[in-house]
Amino acid sequence: MQMIDTGDVKVHVDVRGPEDGPAVVFSNSLGTDFRLWDKILPQLPETLRIVRYDKRGHGLTSCPRGPYGMGQ
């Protein structure tokens, strides 16, 4: 797990699996964090590149003061 600094927010991400594997991105619902997918990951093929992240203000991703635009 790592933090990616986009300049205005630090995004908590988890990337696992082979770098050349087909990527699957898991985006959690509002009010949850990427741990929502924990029970599903062991059931997936190990050949997949799994990307999970916490949305702004969720989990360990930061939540700087607004206002925010659609591009953010």
Protein Blocks (a to p, Z undefined) as FASTA:
>chain_A
ZZddehjaccddddedjfkbccddddddehiafklmmmmmmmpcfkbccdddddehiajb
ccddddddfkZZ
